[in-house]
């Protein structure tokens, strides 16, 4: 069974479950009986982990409305692995 989306002028979007390939361009609205036209959407063929959905939503929200940094981050002093690097001339 596949969930097809239809749009009723009075009720808005309604979902109708039918066998794959059995969708028609119009169906009677299951709520009010008026004519509802099919809306073509992306297929929902995979289940996505809830954590991934929340991460994608957060990333999308951050891209459009990023959080403001409230304080400036001080630059870190360079760390040298070898003690003789500290004796090299500095600019
Ligand atoms: Zn309706």
PDB file of the backbone (N, CA, C, O) and the ligand in Angstrom, with CONECT records:
HET     ZN  A 101       1
ATOM      1  N   UNK A   1       0.841  -1.184   0.000  1.00  0.00           N
ATOM      2  CA  UNK A   1       0.000   0.000   0.000  1.00  0.00           C
ATOM      3  C   UNK A   1       0.881   1.241   0.000  1.00  0.00           C
ATOM      4  O   UNK A   1       1.944   1.270   0.621  1.00  0.00           O
ATOM      5  N   UNK A   2       0.424   2.245  -0.698  1.00  0.00           N
ATOM      6  CA  UNK A   2       1.158   3.496  -0.820  1.00  0.00           C
ATOM      7  C   UNK A   2       0.244   4.627  -0.359  1.00  0.00           C
ATOM      8  O   UNK A   2      -0.964   4.598  -0.592  1.00  0.00           O
ATOM      9  N   UNK A   3       0.827   5.604   0.287  1.00  0.00           N
ATOM     10  CA  UNK A   3       0.063   6.772   0.707  1.00  0.00           C
ATOM     11  C   UNK A   3       0.177   7.850  -0.364  1.00  0.00           C
ATOM     12  O   UNK A   3       1.270   8.335  -0.657  1.00  0.00           O
ATOM     13  N   UNK A   4      -0.936   8.211  -0.929  1.00  0.00           N
ATOM     14  CA  UNK A   4      -0.986   9.282  -1.929  1.00  0.00           C
ATOM     15  C   UNK A   4      -1.593  10.521  -1.272  1.00  0.00           C
ATOM     16  O   UNK A   4      -2.488  10.438  -0.430  1.00  0.00           O
ATOM     17  N   UNK A   5      -1.068  11.671  -1.693  1.00  0.00           N
ATOM     18  CA  UNK A   5      -1.563  12.915  -1.106  1.00  0.00           C
ATOM     19  C   UNK A   5      -2.488  13.613  -2.089  1.00  0.00           C
ATOM     20  O   UNK A   5      -2.190  13.732  -3.277  1.00  0.00           O
ATOM     21  N   UNK A   6      -3.606  14.065  -1.570  1.00  0.00           N
ATOM     22  CA  UNK A   6      -4.593  14.816  -2.357  1.00  0.00           C
ATOM     23  C   UNK A   6      -4.884  16.117  -1.626  1.00  0.00           C
ATOM     24  O   UNK A   6      -4.682  16.228  -0.417  1.00  0.00           O
ATOM     25  N   UNK A   7      -5.362  17.096  -2.380  1.00  0.00           N
ATOM     26  CA  UNK A   7      -5.698  18.389  -1.778  1.00  0.00           C
ATOM     27  C   UNK A   7      -7.156  18.717  -2.057  1.00  0.00           C
ATOM     28  O   UNK A   7      -7.598  18.813  -3.202  1.00  0.00           O
ATOM     29  N   UNK A   8      -7.876  18.882  -0.965  1.00  0.00           N
ATOM     30  CA  UNK A   8      -9.280  19.272  -1.036  1.00  0.00           C
ATOM     31  C   UNK A   8      -9.346  20.788  -0.848  1.00  0.00           C
ATOM     32  O   UNK A   8      -8.625  21.338  -0.016  1.00  0.00           O
ATOM     33  N   UNK A   9     -10.201  21.465  -1.611  1.00  0.00           N
ATOM     34  CA  UNK A   9     -10.302  22.924  -1.498  1.00  0.00           C
ATOM     35  C   UNK A   9     -10.797  23.337  -0.120  1.00  0.00           C
ATOM     36  O   UNK A   9     -10.440  24.409   0.368  1.00  0.00           O
ATOM     37  N   UNK A  10     -11.613  22.504   0.513  1.00  0.00           N
ATOM     38  CA  UNK A  10     -12.173  22.864   1.820  1.00  0.00           C
ATOM     39  C   UNK A  10     -11.336  22.350   2.985  1.00  0.00           C
ATOM     40  O   UNK A  10     -11.176  23.049   3.985  1.00  0.00           O
ATOM     41  N   UNK A  11     -10.800  21.135   2.867  1.00  0.00           N
ATOM     42  CA  UNK A  11     -10.129  20.488   4.006  1.00  0.00           C
ATOM     43  C   UNK A  11      -8.601  20.585   3.945  1.00  0.00           C
ATOM     44  O   UNK A  11      -7.936  20.347   4.953  1.00  0.00           O
ATOM     45  N   UNK A  12      -8.043  20.921   2.810  1.00  0.00           N
ATOM     46  CA  UNK A  12      -6.584  20.960   2.699  1.00  0.00           C
ATOM     47  C   UNK A  12      -6.049  19.616   2.250  1.00  0.00           C
ATOM     48  O   UNK A  12      -6.719  18.884   1.521  1.00  0.00           O
ATOM     49  N   UNK A  13      -4.826  19.287   2.691  1.00  0.00           N
ATOM     50  CA  UNK A  13      -4.188  18.047   2.265  1.00  0.00           C
ATOM     51  C   UNK A  13      -4.786  16.854   3.002  1.00  0.00           C
ATOM     52  O   UNK A  13      -5.000  16.891   4.214  1.00  0.00           O
ATOM     53  N   UNK A  14      -5.046  15.805   2.246  1.00  0.00           N
ATOM     54  CA  UNK A  14      -5.537  14.555   2.820  1.00  0.00           C
ATOM     55  C   UNK A  14      -4.723  13.412   2.219  1.00  0.00           C
ATOM     56  O   UNK A  14      -4.335  13.459   1.052  1.00  0.00           O
ATOM     57  N   UNK A  15      -4.472  12.397   3.022  1.00  0.00           N
ATOM     58  CA  UNK A  15      -3.734  11.223   2.571  1.00  0.00           C
ATOM     59  C   UNK A  15      -4.706  10.091   2.297  1.00  0.00           C
ATOM     60  O   UNK A  15      -5.647   9.860   3.056  1.00  0.00           O
ATOM     61  N   UNK A  16      -4.460   9.387   1.193  1.00  0.00           N
ATOM     62  CA  UNK A  16      -5.286   8.243   0.816  1.00  0.00           C
ATOM     63  C   UNK A  16      -4.350   7.076   0.542  1.00  0.00           C
ATOM     64  O   UNK A  16      -3.397   7.209  -0.225  1.00  0.00           O
ATOM     65  N   UNK A  17      -4.617   5.929   1.167  1.00  0.00           N
ATOM     66  CA  UNK A  17      -3.785   4.740   0.962  1.00  0.00           C
ATOM     67  C   UNK A  17      -4.444   3.846  -0.085  1.00  0.00           C
ATOM     68  O   UNK A  17      -5.619   3.492   0.006  1.00  0.00           O
ATOM     69  N   UNK A  18      -3.626   3.497  -1.088  1.00  0.00           N
ATOM     70  CA  UNK A  18      -4.097   2.641  -2.167  1.00  0.00           C
ATOM     71  C   UNK A  18      -2.947   1.743  -2.590  1.00  0.00           C
ATOM     72  O   UNK A  18      -1.797   2.009  -2.244  1.00  0.00           O
ATOM     73  N   UNK A  19      -3.244   0.673  -3.340  1.00  0.00           N
ATOM     74  CA  UNK A  19      -2.153  -0.139  -3.877  1.00  0.00           C
ATOM     75  C   UNK A  19      -1.301   0.683  -4.850  1.00  0.00           C
ATOM     76  O   UNK A  19      -1.788   1.623  -5.479  1.00  0.00           O
ATOM     77  N   UNK A  20      -0.035   0.314  -4.961  1.00  0.00           N
ATOM     78  CA  UNK A  20       0.876   1.057  -5.827  1.00  0.00           C
ATOM     79  C   UNK A  20       0.351   1.056  -7.260  1.00  0.00           C
ATOM     80  O   UNK A  20      -0.017   0.007  -7.790  1.00  0.00           O
ATOM     81  N   UNK A  21       0.320   2.209  -7.874  1.00  0.00           N
ATOM     82  CA  UNK A  21      -0.155   2.337  -9.241  1.00  0.00           C
ATOM     83  C   UNK A  21      -1.655   2.510  -9.355  1.00  0.00           C
ATOM     84  O   UNK A  21      -2.164   2.670 -10.464  1.00  0.00           O
ATOM     85  N   UNK A  22      -2.376   2.483  -8.256  1.00  0.00           N
ATOM     86  CA  UNK A  22      -3.833   2.592  -8.299  1.00  0.00           C
ATOM     87  C   UNK A  22      -4.310   4.009  -8.008  1.00  0.00           C
ATOM     88  O   UNK A  22      -5.504   4.227  -7.797  1.00  0.00           O
ATOM     89  N   UNK A  23      -3.404   4.966  -7.994  1.00  0.00           N
ATOM     90  CA  UNK A  23      -3.806   6.341  -7.704  1.00  0.00           C
ATOM     91  C   UNK A  23      -4.502   6.945  -8.908  1.00  0.00           C
ATOM     92  O   UNK A  23      -4.124   6.701 -10.054  1.00  0.00           O
ATOM     93  N   UNK A  24      -5.512   7.727  -8.629  1.00  0.00           N
ATOM     94  CA  UNK A  24      -6.211   8.445  -9.693  1.00  0.00           C
ATOM     95  C   UNK A  24      -5.946   9.933  -9.513  1.00  0.00           C
ATOM     96  O   UNK A  24      -5.468  10.360  -8.462  1.00  0.00           O
ATOM     97  N   UNK A  25      -6.253  10.715 -10.527  1.00  0.00           N
ATOM     98  CA  UNK A  25      -5.963  12.142 -10.459  1.00  0.00           C
ATOM     99  C   UNK A  25      -6.902  12.874  -9.502  1.00  0.00           C
ATOM    100  O   UNK A  25      -6.547  13.924  -8.968  1.00  0.00           O
ATOM    101  N   UNK A  26      -8.083  12.332  -9.286  1.00  0.00           N
ATOM    102  CA  UNK A  26      -9.050  12.934  -8.368  1.00  0.00           C
ATOM    103  C   UNK A  26      -9.709  11.841  -7.533  1.00  0.00           C
ATOM    104  O   UNK A  26      -9.956  10.742  -8.029  1.00  0.00           O
ATOM    105  N   UNK A  27      -9.989  12.138  -6.287  1.00  0.00           N
ATOM    106  CA  UNK A  27     -10.739  11.212  -5.420  1.00  0.00           C
ATOM    107  C   UNK A  27     -11.741  12.042  -4.627  1.00  0.00           C
ATOM    108  O   UNK A  27     -11.555  13.247  -4.458  1.00  0.00           O
ATOM    109  N   UNK A  28     -12.804  11.404  -4.139  1.00  0.00           N
ATOM    110  CA  UNK A  28     -13.687  12.130  -3.219  1.00  0.00           C
ATOM    111  C   UNK A  28     -12.965  12.317  -1.884  1.00  0.00           C
ATOM    112  O   UNK A  28     -12.356  11.380  -1.368  1.00  0.00           O
ATOM    113  N   UNK A  29     -13.032  13.499  -1.338  1.00  0.00           N
ATOM    114  CA  UNK A  29     -12.358  13.799  -0.070  1.00  0.00           C
ATOM    115  C   UNK A  29     -12.912  12.889   1.020  1.00  0.00           C
ATOM    116  O   UNK A  29     -14.128  12.806   1.187  1.00  0.00           O
ATOM    117  N   UNK A  30     -12.038  12.200   1.769  1.00  0.00           N
ATOM    118  CA  UNK A  30     -12.549  11.306   2.815  1.00  0.00           C
ATOM    119  C   UNK A  30     -13.227  12.056   3.960  1.00  0.00           C
ATOM    120  O   UNK A  30     -13.944  11.437   4.746  1.00  0.00           O
ATOM    121  N   UNK A  31     -13.024  13.354   4.077  1.00  0.00           N
ATOM    122  CA  UNK A  31     -13.641  14.113   5.185  1.00  0.00           C
ATOM    123  C   UNK A  31     -14.988  14.718   4.784  1.00  0.00           C
ATOM    124  O   UNK A  31     -15.981  14.581   5.499  1.00  0.00           O
ATOM    125  N   UNK A  32     -15.004  15.402   3.606  1.00  0.00           N
ATOM    126  CA  UNK A  32     -16.238  16.120   3.240  1.00  0.00           C
ATOM    127  C   UNK A  32     -16.892  15.587   1.971  1.00  0.00           C
ATOM    128  O   UNK A  32     -18.031  15.946   1.673  1.00  0.00           O
ATOM    129  N   UNK A  33     -16.193  14.736   1.215  1.00  0.00           N
ATOM    130  CA  UNK A  33     -16.788  14.173   0.018  1.00  0.00           C
ATOM    131  C   UNK A  33     -16.596  15.013  -1.229  1.00  0.00           C
ATOM    132  O   UNK A  33     -16.973  14.581  -2.319  1.00  0.00           O
ATOM    133  N   UNK A  34     -16.021  16.203  -1.102  1.00  0.00           N
ATOM    134  CA  UNK A  34     -15.794  17.043  -2.281  1.00  0.00           C
ATOM    135  C   UNK A  34     -14.658  16.459  -3.113  1.00  0.00           C
ATOM    136  O   UNK A  34     -13.945  15.558  -2.669  1.00  0.00           O
ATOM    137  N   UNK A  35     -14.503  16.980  -4.312  1.00  0.00           N
ATOM    138  CA  UNK A  35     -13.467  16.479  -5.206  1.00  0.00           C
ATOM    139  C   UNK A  35     -12.093  16.955  -4.720  1.00  0.00           C
ATOM    140  O   UNK A  35     -11.889  18.151  -4.509  1.00  0.00           O
ATOM    141  N   UNK A  36     -11.148  16.016  -4.540  1.00  0.00           N
ATOM    142  CA  UNK A  36      -9.784  16.355  -4.129  1.00  0.00           C
ATOM    143  C   UNK A  36      -8.832  15.968  -5.251  1.00  0.00           C
ATOM    144  O   UNK A  36      -8.908  14.871  -5.805  1.00  0.00           O
ATOM    145  N   UNK A  37      -7.935  16.894  -5.574  1.00  0.00           N
ATOM    146  CA  UNK A  37      -6.994  16.684  -6.673  1.00  0.00           C
ATOM    147  C   UNK A  37      -5.683  16.131  -6.125  1.00  0.00           C
ATOM    148  O   UNK A  37      -5.246  16.503  -5.036  1.00  0.00           O
ATOM    149  N   UNK A  38      -5.067  15.246  -6.886  1.00  0.00           N
ATOM    150  CA  UNK A  38      -3.818  14.633  -6.437  1.00  0.00           C
ATOM    151  C   UNK A  38      -2.692  15.659  -6.430  1.00  0.00           C
ATOM    152  O   UNK A  38      -2.585  16.502  -7.321  1.00  0.00           O
ATOM    153  N   UNK A  39      -1.858  15.564  -5.400  1.00  0.00           N
ATOM    154  CA  UNK A  39      -0.675  16.413  -5.271  1.00  0.00           C
ATOM    155  C   UNK A  39       0.537  15.511  -5.395  1.00  0.00           C
ATOM    156  O   UNK A  39       0.635  14.496  -4.705  1.00  0.00           O
ATOM    157  N   UNK A  40       1.453  15.871  -6.265  1.00  0.00           N
ATOM    158  CA  UNK A  40       2.641  15.053  -6.471  1.00  0.00           C
ATOM    159  C   UNK A  40       3.723  15.507  -5.510  1.00  0.00           C
ATOM    160  O   UNK A  40       4.113  16.674  -5.496  1.00  0.00           O
ATOM    161  N   UNK A  41       4.200  14.573  -4.710  1.00  0.00           N
ATOM    162  CA  UNK A  41       5.241  14.860  -3.720  1.00  0.00           C
ATOM    163  C   UNK A  41       6.391  13.887  -3.915  1.00  0.00           C
ATOM    164  O   UNK A  41       6.302  12.943  -4.700  1.00  0.00           O
ATOM    165  N   UNK A  42       7.469  14.133  -3.186  1.00  0.00           N
ATOM    166  CA  UNK A  42       8.585  13.198  -3.251  1.00  0.00           C
ATOM    167  C   UNK A  42       8.178  11.887  -2.581  1.00  0.00           C
ATOM    168  O   UNK A  42       7.429  11.895  -1.604  1.00  0.00           O
ATOM    169  N   UNK A  43       8.664  10.776  -3.099  1.00  0.00           N
ATOM    170  CA  UNK A  43       8.260   9.501  -2.508  1.00  0.00           C
ATOM    171  C   UNK A  43       8.863   9.307  -1.130  1.00  0.00           C
ATOM    172  O   UNK A  43      10.016   9.660  -0.886  1.00  0.00           O
ATOM    173  N   UNK A  44       8.078   8.749  -0.245  1.00  0.00           N
ATOM    174  CA  UNK A  44       8.560   8.430   1.113  1.00  0.00           C
ATOM    175  C   UNK A  44       8.833   6.939   1.152  1.00  0.00           C
ATOM    176  O   UNK A  44       8.071   6.161   1.725  1.00  0.00           O
ATOM    177  N   UNK A  45       9.930   6.562   0.534  1.00  0.00           N
ATOM    178  CA  UNK A  45      10.212   5.137   0.406  1.00  0.00           C
ATOM    179  C   UNK A  45      11.117   4.601   1.496  1.00  0.00           C
ATOM    180  O   UNK A  45      11.216   3.385   1.658  1.00  0.00           O
ATOM    181  N   UNK A  46      11.785   5.469   2.253  1.00  0.00           N
ATOM    182  CA  UNK A  46      12.705   4.991   3.275  1.00  0.00           C
ATOM    183  C   UNK A  46      12.330   5.577   4.623  1.00  0.00           C
ATOM    184  O   UNK A  46      11.807   6.686   4.724  1.00  0.00           O
ATOM    185  N   UNK A  47      12.613   4.802   5.644  1.00  0.00           N
ATOM    186  CA  UNK A  47      12.462   5.303   6.998  1.00  0.00           C
ATOM    187  C   UNK A  47      13.811   5.849   7.438  1.00  0.00           C
ATOM    188  O   UNK A  47      14.839   5.201   7.239  1.00  0.00           O
ATOM    189  N   UNK A  48      13.815   7.010   8.021  1.00  0.00           N
ATOM    190  CA  UNK A  48      15.045   7.652   8.464  1.00  0.00           C
ATOM    191  C   UNK A  48      15.045   7.661   9.987  1.00  0.00           C
ATOM    192  O   UNK A  48      14.006   7.864  10.615  1.00  0.00           O
ATOM    193  N   UNK A  49      16.203   7.443  10.566  1.00  0.00           N
ATOM    194  CA  UNK A  49      16.327   7.435  12.016  1.00  0.00           C
ATOM    195  C   UNK A  49      15.904   8.782  12.573  1.00  0.00           C
ATOM    196  O   UNK A  49      16.240   9.815  11.993  1.00  0.00           O
ATOM    197  N   UNK A  50      15.167   8.800  13.695  1.00  0.00           N
ATOM    198  CA  UNK A  50      14.699  10.069  14.268  1.00  0.00           C
ATOM    199  C   UNK A  50      15.849  11.024  14.607  1.00  0.00           C
ATOM    200  O   UNK A  50      15.699  12.237  14.464  1.00  0.00           O
ATOM    201  N   UNK A  51      16.988  10.496  15.051  1.00  0.00           N
ATOM    202  CA  UNK A  51      18.130  11.352  15.356  1.00  0.00           C
ATOM    203  C   UNK A  51      18.650  12.059  14.129  1.00  0.00           C
ATOM    204  O   UNK A  51      19.055  13.220  14.198  1.00  0.00           O
ATOM    205  N   UNK A  52      18.641  11.362  12.998  1.00  0.00           N
ATOM    206  CA  UNK A  52      19.102  11.980  11.754  1.00  0.00           C
ATOM    207  C   UNK A  52      18.139  13.062  11.306  1.00  0.00           C
ATOM    208  O   UNK A  52      18.570  14.109  10.821  1.00  0.00           O
ATOM    209  N   UNK A  53      16.847  12.831  11.457  1.00  0.00           N
ATOM    210  CA  UNK A  53      15.855  13.836  11.086  1.00  0.00           C
ATOM    211  C   UNK A  53      16.063  15.096  11.908  1.00  0.00           C
ATOM    212  O   UNK A  53      16.034  16.205  11.373  1.00  0.00           O
ATOM    213  N   UNK A  54      16.275  14.927  13.215  1.00  0.00           N
ATOM    214  CA  UNK A  54      16.484  16.103  14.062  1.00  0.00           C
ATOM    215  C   UNK A  54      17.777  16.818  13.713  1.00  0.00           C
ATOM    216  O   UNK A  54      17.820  18.048  13.739  1.00  0.00           O
ATOM    217  N   UNK A  55      18.843  16.075  13.384  1.00  0.00           N
ATOM    218  CA  UNK A  55      20.103  16.709  12.991  1.00  0.00           C
ATOM    219  C   UNK A  55      19.945  17.477  11.683  1.00  0.00           C
ATOM    220  O   UNK A  55      20.482  18.575  11.539  1.00  0.00           O
ATOM    221  N   UNK A  56      19.215  16.909  10.735  1.00  0.00           N
ATOM    222  CA  UNK A  56      18.995  17.601   9.467  1.00  0.00           C
ATOM    223  C   UNK A  56      18.143  18.851   9.667  1.00  0.00           C
ATOM    224  O   UNK A  56      18.390  19.878   9.036  1.00  0.00           O
ATOM    225  N   UNK A  57      17.143  18.770  10.541  1.00  0.00           N
ATOM    226  CA  UNK A  57      16.322  19.950  10.830  1.00  0.00           C
ATOM    227  C   UNK A  57      17.155  21.043  11.488  1.00  0.00           C
ATOM    228  O   UNK A  57      17.014  22.220  11.155  1.00  0.00           O
ATOM    229  N   UNK A  58      18.027  20.656  12.426  1.00  0.00           N
ATOM    230  CA  UNK A  58      18.885  21.637  13.091  1.00  0.00           C
ATOM    231  C   UNK A  58      19.840  22.276  12.101  1.00  0.00           C
ATOM    232  O   UNK A  58      20.050  23.488  12.136  1.00  0.00           O
ATOM    233  N   UNK A  59      20.426  21.470  11.213  1.00  0.00           N
ATOM    234  CA  UNK A  59      21.350  22.011  10.217  1.00  0.00           C
ATOM    235  C   UNK A  59      20.628  22.963   9.263  1.00  0.00           C
ATOM    236  O   UNK A  59      21.168  24.005   8.891  1.00  0.00           O
ATOM    237  N   UNK A  60      19.416  22.602   8.875  1.00  0.00           N
ATOM    238  CA  UNK A  60      18.651  23.469   7.995  1.00  0.00           C
ATOM    239  C   UNK A  60      18.284  24.784   8.662  1.00  0.00           C
ATOM    240  O   UNK A  60      18.356  25.844   8.041  1.00  0.00           O
ATOM    241  N   UNK A  61      17.891  24.714   9.933  1.00  0.00           N
ATOM    242  CA  UNK A  61      17.546  25.937  10.666  1.00  0.00           C
ATOM    243  C   UNK A  61      18.784  26.797  10.867  1.00  0.00           C
ATOM    244  O   UNK A  61      18.701  28.023  10.796  1.00  0.00           O
ATOM    245  N   UNK A  62      19.930  26.173  11.117  1.00  0.00           N
ATOM    246  CA  UNK A  62      21.164  26.927  11.318  1.00  0.00           C
ATOM    247  C   UNK A  62      21.605  27.605  10.025  1.00  0.00           C
ATOM    248  O   UNK A  62      22.160  28.704  10.062  1.00  0.00           O
ATOM    249  N   UNK A  63      21.366  26.967   8.890  1.00  0.00           N
ATOM    250  CA  UNK A  63      21.767  27.554   7.614  1.00  0.00           C
ATOM    251  C   UNK A  63      20.948  28.807   7.307  1.00  0.00           C
ATOM    252  O   UNK A  63      21.474  29.768   6.745  1.00  0.00           O
ATOM    253  N   UNK A  64      19.677  28.804   7.668  1.00  0.00           N
ATOM    254  CA  UNK A  64      18.823  29.935   7.366  1.00  0.00           C
ATOM    255  C   UNK A  64      18.815  30.986   8.470  1.00  0.00           C
ATOM    256  O   UNK A  64      18.623  32.169   8.189  1.00  0.00           O
ATOM    257  N   UNK A  65      19.017  30.580   9.709  1.00  0.00           N
ATOM    258  CA  UNK A  65      18.972  31.497  10.834  1.00  0.00           C
ATOM    259  C   UNK A  65      20.052  31.095  11.838  1.00  0.00           C
ATOM    260  O   UNK A  65      19.748  30.505  12.875  1.00  0.00           O
ATOM    261  N   UNK A  66      21.316  31.415  11.531  1.00  0.00           N
ATOM    262  CA  UNK A  66      22.394  30.941  12.403  1.00  0.00           C
ATOM    263  C   UNK A  66      22.351  31.592  13.781  1.00  0.00           C
ATOM    264  O   UNK A  66      21.889  32.721  13.947  1.00  0.00           O
ATOM    265  N   UNK A  67      22.844  30.847  14.755  1.00  0.00           N
ATOM    266  CA  UNK A  67      22.932  31.357  16.113  1.00  0.00           C
ATOM    267  C   UNK A  67      23.993  32.460  16.157  1.00  0.00           C
ATOM    268  O   UNK A  67      24.994  32.390  15.444  1.00  0.00           O
ATOM    269  N   UNK A  68      23.773  33.470  16.991  1.00  0.00           N
ATOM    270  CA  UNK A  68      24.701  34.576  17.116  1.00  0.00           C
ATOM    271  C   UNK A  68      25.726  34.238  18.196  1.00  0.00           C
ATOM    272  O   UNK A  68      25.375  33.743  19.268  1.00  0.00           O
ATOM    273  N   UNK A  69      26.993  34.510  17.900  1.00  0.00           N
ATOM    274  CA  UNK A  69      28.037  34.278  18.880  1.00  0.00           C
ATOM    275  C   UNK A  69      28.029  35.454  19.843  1.00  0.00           C
ATOM    276  O   UNK A  69      28.111  36.609  19.425  1.00  0.00           O
ATOM    277  N   UNK A  70      27.930  35.157  21.138  1.00  0.00           N
ATOM    278  CA  UNK A  70      27.783  36.217  22.130  1.00  0.00           C
ATOM    279  C   UNK A  70      29.114  36.733  22.666  1.00  0.00           C
ATOM    280  O   UNK A  70      29.160  37.842  23.200  1.00  0.00           O
ATOM    281  N   UNK A  71      30.181  35.981  22.544  1.00  0.00           N
ATOM    282  CA  UNK A  71      31.462  36.483  23.020  1.00  0.00           C
ATOM    283  C   UNK A  71      32.537  36.065  22.031  1.00  0.00           C
ATOM    284  O   UNK A  71      32.416  35.063  21.326  1.00  0.00           O
ATOM    285  N   UNK A  72      33.588  36.864  22.004  1.00  0.00           N
ATOM    286  CA  UNK A  72      34.678  36.587  21.088  1.00  0.00           C
ATOM    287  C   UNK A  72      35.574  35.507  21.689  1.00  0.00           C
ATOM    288  O   UNK A  72      35.862  35.514  22.886  1.00  0.00           O
ATOM    289  N   UNK A  73      35.994  34.611  20.867  1.00  0.00           N
ATOM    290  CA  UNK A  73      36.861  33.544  21.326  1.00  0.00           C
ATOM    291  C   UNK A  73      38.304  34.000  21.158  1.00  0.00           C
ATOM    292  O   UNK A  73      38.713  34.383  20.062  1.00  0.00           O
ATOM    293  N   UNK A  74      39.092  33.960  22.263  1.00  0.00           N
ATOM    294  CA  UNK A  74      40.496  34.391  22.215  1.00  0.00           C
ATOM    295  C   UNK A  74      41.317  33.390  21.412  1.00  0.00           C
ATOM    296  O   UNK A  74      41.105  32.182  21.516  1.00  0.00           O
ATOM    297  N   UNK A  75      42.256  33.895  20.610  1.00  0.00           N
ATOM    298  CA  UNK A  75      43.084  32.955  19.853  1.00  0.00           C
ATOM    299  C   UNK A  75      43.977  32.159  20.803  1.00  0.00           C
ATOM    300  O   UNK A  75      44.468  32.672  21.809  1.00  0.00           O
ATOM    301  N   UNK A  76      44.162  30.946  20.465  1.00  0.00           N
ATOM    302  CA  UNK A  76      44.972  30.065  21.303  1.00  0.00           C
ATOM    303  C   UNK A  76      46.441  30.232  20.944  1.00  0.00           C
ATOM    304  O   UNK A  76      46.792  30.452  19.784  1.00  0.00           O
ATOM    305  N   UNK A  77      47.289  30.125  21.953  1.00  0.00           N
ATOM    306  CA  UNK A  77      48.734  30.174  21.732  1.00  0.00           C
ATOM    307  C   UNK A  77      49.148  28.912  20.985  1.00  0.00           C
ATOM    308  O   UNK A  77      48.661  27.819  21.277  1.00  0.00           O
ATOM    309  N   UNK A  78      50.049  29.071  20.021  1.00  0.00           N
ATOM    310  CA  UNK A  78      50.456  27.873  19.288  1.00  0.00           C
ATOM    311  C   UNK A  78      51.187  26.897  20.200  1.00  0.00           C
ATOM    312  O   UNK A  78      51.969  27.292  21.064  1.00  0.00           O
ATOM    313  N   UNK A  79      50.926  25.668  19.996  1.00  0.00           N
ATOM    314  CA  UNK A  79      51.578  24.627  20.783  1.00  0.00           C
ATOM    315  C   UNK A  79      52.610  23.951  19.893  1.00  0.00           C
ATOM    316  O   UNK A  79      52.322  23.537  18.770  1.00  0.00           O
ATOM    317  N   UNK A  80      53.832  23.853  20.437  1.00  0.00           N
ATOM    318  CA  UNK A  80      54.897  23.225  19.668  1.00  0.00           C
ATOM    319  C   UNK A  80      55.221  21.879  20.285  1.00  0.00           C
ATOM    320  O   UNK A  80      55.287  21.723  21.504  1.00  0.00           O
ATOM    321  N   UNK A  81      55.415  20.945  19.431  1.00  0.00           N
ATOM    322  CA  UNK A  81      55.714  19.602  19.912  1.00  0.00           C
ATOM    323  C   UNK A  81      57.161  19.481  20.394  1.00  0.00           C
ATOM    324  O   UNK A  81      57.439  18.746  21.341  1.00  0.00           O
ATOM    325  N   UNK A  82      58.063  20.185  19.759  1.00  0.00           N
ATOM    326  CA  UNK A  82      59.483  20.075  20.124  1.00  0.00           C
ATOM    327  C   UNK A  82      59.896  21.329  20.891  1.00  0.00           C
ATOM    328  O   UNK A  82      59.553  22.429  20.458  1.00  0.00           O
ATOM    329  N   UNK A  83      60.619  21.218  22.015  1.00  0.00           N
ATOM    330  CA  UNK A  83      60.987  22.407  22.802  1.00  0.00           C
ATOM    331  C   UNK A  83      61.887  23.383  22.049  1.00  0.00           C
ATOM    332  O   UNK A  83      61.880  24.573  22.365  1.00  0.00           O
ATOM    333  N   UNK A  84      62.641  22.935  21.089  1.00  0.00           N
ATOM    334  CA  UNK A  84      63.518  23.856  20.347  1.00  0.00           C
ATOM    335  C   UNK A  84      62.731  24.763  19.411  1.00  0.00           C
ATOM    336  O   UNK A  84      63.244  25.795  18.978  1.00  0.00           O
ATOM    337  N   UNK A  85      61.500  24.396  19.096  1.00  0.00           N
ATOM    338  CA  UNK A  85      60.671  25.265  18.248  1.00  0.00           C
ATOM    339  C   UNK A  85      60.386  26.586  18.942  1.00  0.00           C
ATOM    340  O   UNK A  85      60.176  27.595  18.269  1.00  0.00           O
ATOM    341  N   UNK A  86      60.371  26.609  20.278  1.00  0.00           N
ATOM    342  CA  UNK A  86      60.124  27.840  21.025  1.00  0.00           C
ATOM    343  C   UNK A  86      61.262  28.834  20.841  1.00  0.00           C
ATOM    344  O   UNK A  86      61.055  30.030  21.045  1.00  0.00           O
ATOM    345  N   UNK A  87      62.452  28.388  20.465  1.00  0.00           N
ATOM    346  CA  UNK A  87      63.614  29.266  20.303  1.00  0.00           C
ATOM    347  C   UNK A  87      63.736  29.815  18.886  1.00  0.00           C
ATOM    348  O   UNK A  87      64.625  30.623  18.615  1.00  0.00           O
ATOM    349  N   UNK A  88      62.878  29.401  17.999  1.00  0.00           N
ATOM    350  CA  UNK A  88      62.936  29.909  16.630  1.00  0.00           C
ATOM    351  C   UNK A  88      62.498  31.369  16.599  1.00  0.00           C
ATOM    352  O   UNK A  88      61.668  31.779  17.411  1.00  0.00           O
ATOM    353  N   UNK A  89      63.054  32.175  15.658  1.00  0.00           N
ATOM    354  CA  UNK A  89      62.674  33.591  15.581  1.00  0.00           C
ATOM    355  C   UNK A  89      61.187  33.748  15.251  1.00  0.00           C
ATOM    356  O   UNK A  89      60.604  32.979  14.486  1.00  0.00           O
ATOM    357  N   UNK A  90      60.605  34.780  15.866  1.00  0.00           N
ATOM    358  CA  UNK A  90      59.178  35.070  15.654  1.00  0.00           C
ATOM    359  C   UNK A  90      59.038  36.306  14.786  1.00  0.00           C
ATOM    360  O   UNK A  90      59.902  37.181  14.833  1.00  0.00           O
ATOM    361  N   UNK A  91      58.016  36.403  14.023  1.00  0.00           N
ATOM    362  CA  UNK A  91      57.810  37.606  13.200  1.00  0.00           C
ATOM    363  C   UNK A  91      57.464  38.819  14.034  1.00  0.00           C
ATOM    364  O   UNK A  91      57.261  39.905  13.490  1.00  0.00           O
TER     365      UNK A  91
HETATM  366 ZN    ZN A 101     -12.663  17.887   1.995  1.00  0.00          ZN
END
